Amino acid sequence: MQCAQCGTENDASATFCAVCGSRFGDVEPSADVAPVSQPLVTEPVAASVYAPVATAPSPVATTTTAPPPPPRKKHGCLITTIVLFSVVAVAAAAVVWFVTRPPRDLGVSYTEADYQSAVAKLGIEIVDEAPNLPVEQTKVVYSGKKQVSVHLTSKEVSAVISMHHRSPKWALSDVQILLGTDNQVQMSGFAVYQATRYGFYADLNVLLASPQSVGGSADKIVVFGIDFPQQWYGPAVDYIVQATNDWLSGMGQGLDIQSASIENGELVLQGTVPASIRRVALSSINTTGTPTP
């Protein structure tokens, strides 16, 4: 019996094809299948004689993490501190410069000779009996009276105002007085107010208020190189005038100025002034305020 699937001749009594295993009678032979003249021989597949090749394990993907950057140095606070110190230093330097800067130079330079010239014109005898004692342990004593009619220059007036004032109450120093006309005076120097030394410049109108005092007004005042507000002119002039009048009033009855004017760059005085000025030790002052001979 020929197998309808593969064309193999089988025994007539066979139920299955000995080659392809098809059951006889289940499938009709196909017209397209040509009879096979030679039997199909299949060989069993021999086992591979080669040992299995060991497969390398797939590399495990690893994630490489970059090391963290080093912490940034915090310079912010340091820079801020340096800036603040710089600002404070500059401000302090500016304050020191403003306080200590020289006042306006009026071109009036004077020496001891100008002071002595003024004293000689006034005819006052000046004696310092306690040159080695601190100011606090001495006192200036005025005595006598002398008639005068003098013309003093800007240098002489500046020297009298600035020199030989060994008193803690004297508020003016390094003063330049430039006398003009019609009682016009320019003044520059240092004034001490509440223990602070201020450089100043003032354009003043000065007048004789009484035989022992002066008065005045200001057209311009400059302090630390800055124009003073006009609403403060009055108190500033009052302070300078008061310091001057305190000095004049200390001369007692020996000072009696009848007329004072500024003419052609000179101070013209007529009246009386103390005949002598003595600086004595406080220990030599008796209970009446008079120096012990």
BAFI-3210 file (N, C-alpha, C; in Angstrom, 3 decimals, decimal comma, padded with zeros to 6 digits):
// residues 293
n [1|2|3|4|5|6|7|8|9|10|11|12|13|14|15|16|17|18|19|20|21|22|23|24|25|26|27|28|29|30|31|32|33|34|35|36|37|38|39|40|41|42|43|44|45|46|47|48|49|50|51|52|53|54|55|56|57|58|59|60|61|62|63|64|65|66|67|68|69|70|71|72|73|74|75|76|77|78|79|80|81|82|83|84|85|86|87|88|89|90|91|92|93|94|95|96|97|98|99|100|101|102|103|104|105|106|107|108|109|110|111|112|113|114|115|116|117|118|119|120|121|122|123|124|125|126|127|128|129|130|131|132|133|134|135|136|137|138|139|140|141|142|143|144|145|146|147|148|149|150|151|152|153|154|155|156|157|158|159|160|161|162|163|164|165|166|167|168|169|170|171|172|173|174|175|176|177|178|179|180|181|182|183|184|185|186|187|188|189|190|191|192|193|194|195|196|197|198|199|200|201|202|203|204|205|206|207|208|209|210|211|212|213|214|215|216|217|218|219|220|221|222|223|224|225|226|227|228|229|230|231|232|233|234|235|236|237|238|239|240|241|242|243|244|245|246|247|248|249|250|251|252|253|254|255|256|257|258|259|260|261|262|263|264|265|266|267|268|269|270|271|272|273|274|275|276|277|278|279|280|281|282|283|284|285|286|287|288|289|290|291|292|293]
n.u [000,872|000,553|001,677|-000,295|000,694|003,555|004,256|005,407|005,823|004,013|003,220|000,337|-001,294|-000,727|-001,409|-000,455|001,842|005,142|007,145|006,362|004,421|001,742|-001,770|-003,385|-006,020|-007,095|-006,434|-006,913|-005,044|-003,074|-003,419|-001,416|000,885|003,675|004,589|007,071|010,045|012,228|012,916|012,518|015,120|015,910|018,277|019,330|020,004|023,176|024,570|026,147|029,629|031,062|031,948|029,773|029,862|031,017|029,227|030,030|029,041|026,733|027,884|027,182|025,444|026,747|026,317|028,266|029,013|029,864|032,313|031,288|031,510|034,075|033,261|032,292|034,247|033,182|033,235|031,703|030,924|033,397|034,195|032,142|032,656|035,181|034,530|032,787|034,516|036,252|034,587|033,958|036,535|037,169|035,166|035,847|038,385|037,630|036,158|038,172|039,843|038,169|037,773|040,348|041,423|043,143|041,912|040,560|043,120|044,044|046,170|047,486|050,160|051,873|054,107|055,955|057,081|055,130|053,194|054,542|054,893|052,248|051,705|053,557|052,580|050,171|051,129|051,197|052,247|053,446|053,646|054,763|054,466|054,330|055,464|055,968|053,888|050,866|048,056|045,657|046,389|046,929|046,282|045,132|045,795|044,610|045,574|045,605|045,396|045,490|045,723|044,987|045,539|045,510|046,634|046,179|047,525|046,492|048,120|049,072|046,718|045,839|047,923|047,618|045,088|045,580|047,915|049,659|047,562|046,985|044,731|042,058|039,552|039,717|038,648|039,574|042,055|045,109|044,336|043,532|043,191|041,790|041,661|039,346|037,505|035,145|034,307|034,406|035,395|037,408|037,742|039,558|040,317|040,657|038,074|037,127|034,657|032,670|034,766|035,726|037,655|037,133|037,638|037,208|035,737|034,889|033,020|032,652|030,766|031,813|031,258|031,496|030,013|029,833|031,837|033,314|032,785|032,019|030,080|028,250|027,620|027,120|028,121|028,896|029,646|031,820|032,332|034,443|035,042|032,594|029,711|028,031|024,686|022,410|020,532|021,842|023,716|023,414|023,576|026,231|027,813|027,223|028,511|031,254|031,487|030,811|032,932|035,004|034,121|034,079|036,772|037,492|035,962|037,203|039,267|038,479|037,934|039,930|039,720|038,300|036,923|036,386|035,940|035,943|036,997|037,194|039,385|040,680|042,132|043,064|042,762|041,352|041,697|040,476|040,678|040,864|043,137|044,173|046,999|048,864|049,433|049,350|050,369|049,715|050,326|047,683|047,808|048,867|046,868|044,846|042,070|040,522|040,846|043,004|046,374|048,928|051,471]
n.v [-001,196|002,134|005,108|007,928|010,382|010,505|008,785|006,311|002,816|000,513|-002,396|-004,307|-004,785|-002,840|-000,199|002,254|004,546|003,530|005,351|008,145|008,027|008,495|007,892|005,367|005,866|008,121|010,510|011,658|010,842|013,361|015,078|016,563|015,607|013,928|010,566|009,070|007,709|006,754|005,684|007,827|008,696|009,257|010,573|010,192|013,027|013,721|014,145|017,193|017,366|019,237|021,073|023,036|026,502|028,784|031,526|034,860|036,829|039,478|042,778|044,607|047,517|050,372|053,270|056,067|058,294|061,622|063,107|065,247|068,820|070,771|072,539|075,931|078,680|080,887|084,010|086,201|087,402|088,242|090,090|091,957|092,818|093,981|096,052|097,558|098,309|099,849|101,934|103,045|103,817|105,698|107,582|108,324|109,394|111,528|113,051|113,687|115,127|117,277|118,419|119,108|120,518|123,335|126,668|129,239|130,957|134,167|135,601|136,935|136,978|136,601|137,352|136,951|139,429|141,148|140,963|142,062|144,614|145,600|145,594|147,472|149,812|150,104|150,490|148,766|147,055|143,831|141,008|137,810|135,916|133,295|131,283|128,555|127,121|125,138|126,195|126,038|126,581|129,211|132,777|135,629|138,960|142,194|145,580|149,095|151,962|153,314|155,940|155,817|156,244|154,824|153,208|150,118|147,422|144,808|142,564|143,043|143,085|140,471|139,036|139,812|138,704|136,002|135,102|134,221|133,523|131,923|130,330|128,193|128,982|130,542|130,701|130,941|130,418|130,551|132,660|134,769|138,114|140,261|143,477|145,744|148,281|150,720|149,363|146,718|143,374|140,571|137,300|134,434|131,166|129,010|127,818|126,775|124,628|123,053|121,278|120,590|121,408|123,756|124,699|127,868|130,533|133,931|136,678|139,731|142,388|144,663|146,353|148,848|148,067|148,841|150,560|148,385|146,207|144,464|144,237|142,784|141,595|139,109|138,627|136,431|133,078|130,398|127,030|124,303|124,498|124,631|126,413|128,114|127,702|130,421|130,900|130,221|132,113|134,170|132,826|131,854|134,176|135,381|133,606|133,961|136,709|136,711|135,241|137,037|139,273|138,235|138,069|140,792|141,924|140,908|142,611|144,568|147,768|149,130|149,071|151,106|151,971|154,561|155,127|153,196|152,084|150,814|151,594|152,006|149,568|149,431|149,271|151,629|152,967|154,657|155,702|154,155|151,674|148,745|149,354|147,449|143,925|140,948|137,631|135,382|133,005|130,973|130,410|132,669|134,476|136,421|136,466|138,547|138,535|139,771|139,816|138,660|140,755]
n.w [000,000|-000,914|000,546|000,939|001,653|001,664|-000,313|000,080|-000,242|001,532|003,583|002,763|004,841|006,608|008,919|009,503|007,983|007,414|007,218|007,304|009,178|008,743|008,939|007,275|004,978|006,170|004,889|001,666|-001,223|-002,667|-005,708|-006,633|-005,590|-006,404|-007,084|-005,101|-006,032|-004,740|-001,459|001,348|003,330|006,578|008,845|012,151|014,152|015,162|018,352|019,368|019,310|020,462|023,276|025,301|024,761|026,993|027,934|028,330|031,034|030,621|030,809|033,704|033,747|035,148|037,088|037,129|039,586|039,805|041,945|044,622|044,253|045,859|048,851|048,483|049,456|051,895|051,258|051,495|053,987|054,933|052,977|053,235|055,843|055,514|053,767|055,390|057,468|055,952|055,135|057,625|058,426|056,458|056,973|059,587|059,114|057,519|059,341|061,203|059,520|058,829|061,362|062,189|060,098|058,750|059,269|057,065|055,395|056,015|055,349|057,362|059,163|062,210|064,941|068,029|068,270|067,240|069,194|071,399|070,393|070,343|073,106|073,929|072,678|074,010|076,479|078,693|081,578|081,797|083,763|084,593|087,235|087,900|086,082|085,846|086,860|086,585|084,583|085,973|088,541|088,744|088,482|086,679|087,319|087,134|087,318|088,216|085,978|082,723|080,407|076,961|073,429|070,623|067,560|066,252|064,344|062,010|062,434|065,036|066,570|066,077|067,294|069,993|070,546|070,210|071,558|074,600|076,321|078,859|079,902|080,767|080,063|077,844|074,595|071,993|069,458|067,530|065,884|063,139|062,428|060,219|059,590|058,234|056,742|058,028|060,364|059,601|059,854|059,234|060,384|061,270|062,518|065,356|067,405|070,603|071,599|073,870|074,522|072,035|069,209|066,770|063,476|061,983|060,007|059,748|058,643|059,876|061,442|063,663|066,709|069,310|072,231|074,891|077,394|078,253|076,672|073,579|070,538|067,762|064,369|061,790|058,419|057,052|057,864|058,211|058,906|059,413|056,733|055,531|054,642|057,158|058,323|057,941|059,931|062,197|062,614|064,541|067,189|066,892|066,571|068,989|070,703|070,085|070,656|073,357|074,456|073,995|075,453|078,044|078,538|078,378|080,432|082,638|083,118|084,784|086,428|085,247|082,527|080,212|077,587|075,469|072,820|069,839|066,751|063,375|060,967|057,795|057,839|060,459|064,046|066,020|069,131|071,988|075,314|078,527|079,812|081,721|083,797|084,517|084,173|085,848|086,366|088,808|091,485|092,715|095,379|096,433|096,614|098,686|101,030|100,096|097,426|096,423|095,353|097,509|098,657]
ca.u [000,000|001,349|001,244|-000,789|001,411|004,947|004,429|006,165|005,080|003,895|002,502|-001,089|-002,007|-000,269|-002,400|000,264|003,004|006,346|008,104|005,866|003,508|000,368|-002,735|-003,954|-007,469|-007,565|-006,212|-006,887|-003,814|-003,157|-003,078|-000,185|002,036|004,189|005,090|008,499|010,573|013,222|012,469|013,141|015,903|016,271|019,302|019,240|020,970|024,149|024,812|027,349|030,800|031,732|031,483|029,070|030,708|030,580|028,899|030,396|027,863|026,648|028,336|026,112|025,620|026,908|026,251|029,400|028,624|031,017|032,448|030,711|032,533|034,442|032,417|032,829|034,588|032,246|033,954|030,757|031,000|034,702|034,175|031,259|033,355|036,240|033,879|032,290|035,663|036,772|033,684|034,148|037,845|037,091|034,352|036,637|039,425|036,992|035,837|039,424|040,321|037,312|037,955|041,706|041,903|043,383|040,878|040,953|044,301|043,778|047,438|047,954|051,121|052,353|055,118|056,066|057,414|053,876|052,560|055,268|054,618|050,935|051,836|054,286|051,671|049,181|051,846|050,833|053,315|053,003|054,567|054,344|055,120|054,208|055,595|056,107|052,698|049,761|047,091|044,637|046,916|047,303|045,221|045,595|045,337|044,756|045,598|045,949|044,653|046,372|045,050|045,583|044,968|046,437|046,234|046,752|047,431|045,902|049,066|049,133|045,458|045,852|048,854|047,021|043,975|045,995|049,100|049,797|046,299|047,076|043,495|041,179|038,318|039,926|038,110|040,098|043,489|045,609|043,383|043,966|042,240|042,065|040,858|038,982|037,020|033,753|034,061|034,347|036,497|037,433|038,408|039,651|041,095|040,017|037,268|036,858|033,277|032,409|036,006|036,078|038,288|036,512|038,180|036,103|035,983|033,726|033,054|031,888|030,652|032,081|031,020|031,695|028,709|029,975|033,268|033,999|032,252|031,808|028,946|028,467|026,778|027,912|027,679|029,213|030,363|032,184|032,881|034,923|035,013|031,207|028,951|027,145|023,317|022,223|019,747|022,751|024,683|023,246|024,222|027,675|028,407|027,084|029,528|032,546|031,427|030,812|034,290|035,799|033,679|034,525|038,174|037,550|035,384|038,156|040,230|037,970|037,706|041,025|039,333|037,212|037,108|035,412|035,632|036,684|036,553|038,126|039,583|041,837|042,912|043,606|041,842|041,641|041,149|040,668|040,108|041,863|043,385|044,934|048,410|049,689|048,783|050,222|049,902|050,231|049,868|046,451|048,154|049,256|045,670|044,246|040,618|039,886|041,096|044,167|047,634|049,731|052,750]
ca.v [000,000|003,369|006,187|009,101|011,594|010,544|007,897|005,099|001,562|-000,167|-003,658|-004,123|-004,859|-001,767|000,852|003,527|004,598|003,252|006,473|009,425|007,772|008,893|006,805|005,100|005,995|009,394|011,589|011,221|011,233|014,633|014,915|017,310|014,922|012,909|009,388|009,062|006,421|006,314|005,915|008,948|008,210|010,309|010,161|010,907|014,108|013,372|015,187|017,982|016,894|020,403|021,501|024,341|027,684|029,607|032,901|035,840|037,601|040,863|043,737|045,330|048,965|051,080|054,742|056,704|059,585|062,528|063,554|066,601|069,888|071,248|073,668|077,250|079,475|081,980|085,283|087,308|088,098|088,904|091,264|092,944|093,391|094,874|097,255|098,354|098,934|100,894|103,082|103,676|104,467|106,908|108,559|108,845|110,268|112,768|113,845|114,230|116,158|118,453|119,062|119,625|121,250|124,744|127,583|130,051|131,794|135,566|136,250|137,721|136,219|137,429|136,743|137,525|140,859|141,894|141,018|143,038|145,942|146,015|145,875|148,747|150,895|150,259|150,894|147,886|146,243|142,437|140,248|136,438|135,527|131,844|130,701|127,099|126,495|124,885|127,292|125,916|127,038|130,629|133,732|136,889|140,095|143,491|146,691|150,405|152,496|154,100|156,548|155,428|156,621|154,034|152,540|148,769|146,771|143,470|141,648|143,293|142,627|138,998|138,537|140,025|137,759|134,597|134,723|134,430|133,352|130,669|130,186|127,181|129,611|131,264|129,781|131,209|130,185|130,646|133,564|135,841|139,219|141,153|144,685|146,403|149,644|150,824|148,339|145,387|142,527|139,149|136,542|132,982|130,548|127,872|128,099|125,578|124,571|121,762|120,496|120,283|122,542|123,941|125,719|128,715|131,812|134,802|138,061|140,342|143,821|144,781|147,692|148,991|148,037|149,577|150,764|147,135|145,094|144,682|143,527|142,643|140,728|138,367|138,532|135,077|132,217|129,101|126,105|123,097|124,706|124,567|127,610|127,961|128,173|131,794|130,944|129,986|133,210|134,859|132,105|131,747|135,478|135,564|132,808|134,642|137,981|136,424|134,868|138,271|140,133|137,640|138,471|142,234|142,259|140,522|143,699|145,429|149,200|149,707|149,132|152,055|152,398|155,590|154,998|152,157|152,012|150,176|152,537|151,780|148,399|149,581|149,436|152,893|152,925|155,794|155,421|153,699|150,235|148,479|149,733|146,246|142,608|140,013|136,260|135,001|131,720|131,057|130,358|134,001|135,320|136,440|136,316|139,647|138,390|140,575|139,067|139,043|141,318]
ca.w [000,000|-001,045|001,455|000,187|002,069|001,233|-001,468|000,454|-000,329|002,815|003,515|002,541|006,117|007,512|009,258|009,482|007,092|008,173|007,099|007,821|010,283|008,447|009,036|005,977|004,879|006,732|003,943|000,288|-001,876|-003,385|-007,119|-006,924|-005,013|-007,333|-006,376|-004,821|-006,446|-003,765|-000,081|002,066|004,468|007,542|009,807|013,440|014,341|016,211|019,364|019,109|020,034|021,060|024,617|025,225|024,931|028,139|027,524|029,369|031,490|030,117|031,841|034,385|033,589|036,428|036,983|037,826|040,159|039,981|043,349|044,825|044,231|047,213|049,292|048,180|050,629|052,106|051,369|051,571|055,278|055,029|052,106|053,863|056,997|055,016|053,231|056,509|058,127|055,064|055,216|058,941|058,437|055,631|057,694|060,707|058,561|057,075|060,529|061,734|058,598|058,961|062,658|062,361|058,933|059,089|058,774|055,917|055,608|055,654|055,029|058,504|059,956|063,314|065,801|069,368|068,128|067,063|070,519|072,209|069,822|070,830|074,539|074,069|072,291|075,077|077,688|079,800|082,149|081,924|084,603|084,884|088,476|088,105|084,739|085,866|087,458|085,658|084,457|087,004|089,834|088,634|088,198|086,098|088,119|086,470|088,288|087,685|084,832|081,878|079,269|075,683|072,134|069,808|066,315|066,228|063,034|062,002|063,053|066,472|067,172|066,007|068,310|071,318|070,701|070,143|072,314|076,044|077,051|079,603|080,675|080,168|079,607|076,602|073,592|070,659|069,275|066,148|065,234|062,245|062,351|059,095|059,774|056,981|056,949|058,503|061,390|058,992|060,305|058,886|061,443|061,100|063,580|066,013|068,594|071,396|072,091|074,512|074,464|070,645|068,541|065,471|062,585|061,526|059,343|059,919|058,143|060,964|061,704|065,095|067,262|070,750|072,892|076,152|077,655|078,572|075,886|072,143|069,945|066,334|063,557|060,801|057,029|056,583|058,800|057,639|059,898|058,732|055,293|055,061|055,014|058,310|058,047|058,413|061,165|063,323|062,704|065,811|068,294|066,685|066,884|070,437|071,382|069,916|071,383|074,790|074,842|074,022|076,554|079,305|078,682|078,645|081,735|083,675|083,346|085,851|086,200|084,480|081,116|079,984|076,203|075,103|071,390|069,125|065,359|062,441|059,873|056,918|058,250|061,805|065,171|066,696|070,495|072,889|076,631|079,488|079,918|082,944|083,731|084,660|084,151|086,545|086,579|090,122|091,994|093,507|096,805|096,896|096,660|100,036|101,069|099,387|095,999|096,053|095,559|098,684|098,209]
c.u [000,908|000,751|000,864|-000,010|002,807|005,236|005,181|005,254|005,123|003,184|001,022|-001,855|-001,635|-001,345|-001,766|001,429|004,251|007,321|007,565|004,879|002,094|-000,520|-003,376|-005,447|-007,959|-007,469|-006,147|-005,598|-004,022|-002,693|-001,786|001,038|002,464|004,710|006,591|009,012|011,566|012,700|013,261|013,822|016,261|017,263|019,131|020,361|021,891|024,340|026,101|028,480|031,531|031,109|030,798|030,029|030,148|030,398|029,231|029,178|027,913|027,088|027,163|026,407|025,686|026,895|027,373|028,980|029,859|031,109|031,899|031,811|032,866|033,581|033,089|033,126|033,679|033,014|033,010|030,877|032,303|034,719|033,303|031,938|034,421|035,641|033,410|033,434|036,238|035,913|033,868|035,473|037,828|036,295|035,124|037,725|038,842|036,660|037,092|039,937|039,497|037,585|039,312|042,188|042,110|042,281|041,420|042,131|044,003|045,063|047,987|048,876|051,712|053,324|055,053|056,352|056,150|053,131|053,236|055,054|053,278|050,998|052,533|053,398|050,658|049,837|051,539|052,074|052,777|054,066|053,976|055,131|055,041|054,328|055,617|054,895|051,653|048,765|046,082|045,100|047,339|046,078|045,852|044,967|045,647|044,740|045,985|045,113|045,586|045,591|045,781|044,824|045,893|045,781|046,952|046,517|046,760|046,826|049,088|047,871|045,407|046,749|048,279|045,904|044,482|047,059|048,981|048,467|046,336|045,865|042,606|039,882|038,475|039,627|038,729|041,601|043,834|044,722|044,117|042,852|042,667|041,115|040,596|038,676|035,586|033,386|033,905|035,601|036,323|038,265|038,426|040,532|040,382|039,259|036,979|035,444|033,010|033,566|036,395|036,590|037,756|037,246|037,045|036,639|034,717|034,011|032,100|031,811|030,747|031,849|031,252|030,334|028,703|031,467|034,048|033,478|032,084|030,563|029,213|027,447|027,667|027,279|027,931|029,978|030,605|032,817|033,229|034,911|033,629|030,474|027,976|025,745|023,074|021,421|020,602|023,779|024,616|023,908|025,742|028,376|028,337|028,172|030,894|032,580|031,496|032,207|035,173|035,422|034,042|035,970|038,274|037,037|036,320|039,178|039,741|037,833|038,836|040,702|038,131|037,426|035,997|035,035|036,526|036,123|037,630|038,202|040,855|042,757|043,544|042,477|042,263|040,928|041,468|039,960|041,216|041,969|044,146|046,410|049,324|048,825|049,779|049,560|050,555|049,698|048,606|046,754|048,543|048,070|045,070|042,729|039,896|040,097|042,268|045,440|048,359|051,078|053,916]
c.v [001,245|004,461|007,397|010,368|011,633|009,612|006,639|003,899|000,858|-001,505|-003,378|-004,130|-003,723|-000,716|002,235|003,406|004,440|004,416|007,734|009,263|008,180|007,678|006,619|005,241|007,326|010,499|011,029|011,668|012,478|014,415|015,575|016,581|013,838|011,743|009,459|007,670|005,881|006,604|007,052|008,428|009,391|009,766|010,933|011,920|013,743|014,543|015,903|017,501|018,035|020,748|022,840|025,484|028,533|031,042|033,851|036,656|039,020|041,824|044,513|046,821|049,635|052,574|055,342|058,096|060,428|062,978|064,964|067,651|070,328|072,428|074,997|077,990|080,679|083,279|086,462|088,108|088,869|090,178|092,355|093,632|094,372|096,170|098,155|099,054|100,052|102,141|103,821|104,434|105,758|107,991|109,175|109,794|111,599|113,667|114,494|115,353|117,428|119,196|119,744|120,448|122,723|125,622|128,398|130,954|133,206|136,322|137,113|136,837|137,140|136,627|137,378|139,026|141,698|142,004|142,083|144,465|146,475|146,393|147,222|149,934|151,162|150,696|150,034|147,119|144,832|141,661|138,863|135,955|134,028|131,123|129,181|126,373|126,210|126,036|127,259|126,432|128,502|131,485|135,011|138,039|141,380|144,592|147,984|150,802|153,412|154,627|156,181|156,067|156,007|153,551|151,185|148,131|145,402|142,469|141,813|142,819|141,101|138,412|138,676|139,011|136,335|134,196|135,056|134,389|131,989|130,526|129,145|127,774|130,324|130,333|129,926|130,948|130,262|131,556|134,549|136,876|140,126|142,345|145,343|147,871|149,596|149,671|146,925|144,606|141,123|138,430|135,068|132,422|129,332|128,357|126,788|125,666|123,165|120,795|120,073|121,543|122,636|125,031|126,549|129,917|132,637|136,179|138,845|141,852|143,999|146,224|147,675|149,077|148,823|149,792|149,485|145,951|145,496|143,917|143,363|141,749|140,085|138,448|137,138|134,347|130,871|128,259|124,803|123,263|124,683|125,818|127,290|128,423|129,544|131,866|130,685|131,095|133,889|134,131|132,003|133,056|135,738|134,809|133,486|135,937|137,743|136,046|136,100|139,145|139,564|138,039|139,958|142,587|141,892|141,598|144,699|146,884|149,861|149,834|150,044|152,667|153,379|155,537|153,926|152,079|151,329|151,055|152,187|150,654|148,513|149,715|150,682|152,877|154,214|155,495|155,037|152,180|150,000|148,833|148,524|144,994|141,630|138,636|135,761|133,623|131,912|131,069|131,724|134,950|135,257|136,377|137,419|139,572|139,181|139,773|139,579|139,589|140,404]
c.w [000,000|-000,180|000,634|000,526|001,498|000,067|-001,168|000,343|001,011|002,590|003,413|003,824|007,064|007,712|009,186|008,533|007,928|008,148|007,762|008,932|010,007|008,507|007,669|006,028|005,424|005,721|002,566|-000,326|-002,689|-004,782|-007,452|-006,449|-005,939|-006,537|-006,248|-005,133|-005,453|-002,370|000,553|003,301|005,339|008,533|011,093|013,578|015,497|017,155|019,081|019,966|020,712|022,401|024,487|025,547|026,065|027,683|028,667|029,791|030,959|031,211|032,412|034,272|034,961|036,176|037,813|038,292|040,395|041,430|043,502|044,811|045,641|047,599|049,005|049,477|050,729|052,351|051,584|052,861|055,408|054,200|052,711|055,040|056,560|054,504|054,367|057,235|057,269|055,137|056,534|058,987|057,637|056,347|058,853|060,220|058,109|058,257|061,101|060,844|058,734|060,270|062,760|061,175|059,303|058,540|057,607|056,268|055,107|055,321|056,143|059,348|061,016|064,174|067,187|069,302|067,946|068,384|071,388|071,697|070,316|072,303|074,745|073,715|073,396|076,388|078,891|080,265|082,377|082,672|084,852|086,089|088,738|086,755|084,712|086,450|086,382|085,681|085,593|088,363|089,792|088,357|087,640|086,890|087,359|087,536|087,586|086,483|084,042|080,684|077,976|074,518|071,096|068,521|066,286|064,860|063,164|062,679|064,569|067,170|067,177|067,085|069,712|071,574|070,875|071,140|073,801|076,797|077,727|080,504|079,995|079,635|078,270|075,437|072,218|070,608|067,795|065,302|064,313|062,161|061,197|059,197|058,423|057,201|057,433|059,428|060,823|059,378|059,744|059,944|061,071|062,196|064,115|067,240|069,302|071,936|072,593|074,261|073,049|069,959|067,113|064,685|062,009|060,751|059,506|059,331|059,031|060,841|063,213|065,543|068,767|071,419|074,195|076,377|077,931|077,761|074,426|071,718|068,465|065,673|062,502|059,427|056,465|057,670|058,125|058,740|059,192|057,213|054,692|055,536|056,137|057,918|058,675|059,713|062,392|063,464|064,073|066,969|068,141|067,036|068,383|071,194|071,301|070,719|072,879|075,276|074,937|075,206|077,927|079,587|079,046|080,039|082,879|083,973|084,376|085,431|085,408|083,000|080,963|078,594|075,837|073,634|070,778|067,718|064,525|061,208|059,104|057,402|059,620|062,819|065,943|068,049|071,239|074,199|077,584|079,453|081,216|082,753|083,844|084,651|084,771|086,609|087,853|090,500|092,823|095,003|097,354|096,988|098,063|099,941|100,322|097,867|095,516|096,288|096,779|098,222|098,538]
res [m|q|c|a|q|c|g|t|e|n|d|a|s|a|t|f|c|a|v|c|g|s|r|f|g|d|v|e|p|s|a|d|v|a|p|v|s|q|p|l|v|t|e|p|v|a|a|s|v|y|a|p|v|a|t|a|p|s|p|v|a|t|t|t|t|a|p|p|p|p|p|r|k|k|h|g|c|l|i|t|t|i|v|l|f|s|v|v|a|v|a|a|a|a|v|v|w|f|v|t|r|p|p|r|d|l|g|v|s|y|t|e|a|d|y|q|s|a|v|a|k|l|g|i|e|i|v|d|e|a|p|n|l|p|v|e|q|t|k|v|v|y|s|g|k|k|q|v|s|v|h|l|t|s|k|e|v|s|a|v|i|s|m|h|h|r|s|p|k|w|a|l|s|d|v|q|i|l|l|g|t|d|n|q|v|q|m|s|g|f|a|v|y|q|a|t|r|y|g|f|y|a|d|l|n|v|l|l|a|s|p|q|s|v|g|g|s|a|d|k|i|v|v|f|g|i|d|f|p|q|q|w|y|g|p|a|v|d|y|i|v|q|a|t|n|d|w|l|s|g|m|g|q|g|l|d|i|q|s|a|s|i|e|n|g|e|l|v|l|q|g|t|v|p|a|s|i|r|r|v|a|l|s|s|i|n|t|t|g|t|p|t|p]
***
